[in-house]
Amino acid sequence: MRILITGNMGYVGSYLVQHLRSVLPDLSIVGYDMGYFAHCLTNAACLPEHRVDLQYFADIRTISADILTNNKIDAVVHLAAISNDPMGKTYEDVTLDVNYRSSVRLARLAKETGVQSFIFASSCSMYGSADDSAKTETSPLNPLTAYARSKVNTEKELKEIAGDGLKVTCLRFATACGMSDRLRLDLVLNDFVAGAVASKKITILSDGTPWRPLINVKDMALAIEWALSRPTDLGAFVAVNTGSDRWNYQVRELAEAAAEVIPGVEVSINTNAEPDKRSYRVDFSLFKQIAPHHQPRYDLTATIRELQEGLEAMRFSDPNFRNSYFMRLKVLNRFRELNLLTPELNWAK
């Protein structure tokens, strides 16, 4: 099998390539990435891209059919995106262009060139503000941010594109966490563990009550492995909540769990914070039913320890990490300040 992974140089992609190499050694992997975060390596033994067969440094907004045909691509794993709410708020038009319009265009190119499988990294954030009942795939969608809206819009069009030889799988991932060769600390659990390691303090920026489902980045890779060979009898289009019912937590519970694993940590809650409307519990029973051999293997405690060990191995000690390159928005804004990126987030010539 020959696959194209877009966004392979990001937080998830860096580990995904390693995982697929270990379980499918004969796989041919082509990477395609803009390279925004190529320099954001975190204690990596070597450049993660040494594991791909061919790497393109290019914009997903301008990808051509030749990339698919010349490399005889059988499956596309589409990770490339403006990847969180803060970036989406700052660069809303770009987010819709990259995450939505470009995703749909790529899927159409895939179908036209005979690609058999298109795997889309979607998100549980599309449930937005919800009551305490766990949301299933048929629950109403309530996207509150540009990032979440981009996922909803893309899924709707992918459903129309699927069929006639193209199998589409939308993995509605829970919030990512865990170590990677390109670690992000703008994710809730990673943020809490970083604070605990750097300063023995965890600061919750909300009142701590919102619900979040989580998934370890390694279990995300496991789910993508499943999607590459999922049964055709599930239909041409599948959208599935991807995670585990065991990983539904309120934000304050995540902070308390980190403080329990890492001794001597003080947890503070911003009682004056505006309510965070993004709160949702998610039902992952369909994923358990259709992918029984690719269920999440990490739990919360193991993930916290993994992050702690990884950060300590990096000699991580920056209490001001929320202003560092570990925050993806900070990286983009710094490139803009240096005139390396245009307002549309194209590399300046």
Beta strands, then each sheet from edge to edge (+ up, - down):
strand 1: 2-6
strand 2: 28-33
strand 3: 54-57
strand 4: 75-78
strand 5: 117-123
strand 6: 167-173
strand 7: 175-177
strand 8: 201-204
strand 9: 211-216
strand 10: 237-242
strand 11: 248-250
strand 12: 266-269
sheet 1: 3+ 2+ 1+ 4+ 5+ 6+ 10+
sheet 2: 7+ 9+ 11-
sheet 3: 8+ 12+
end
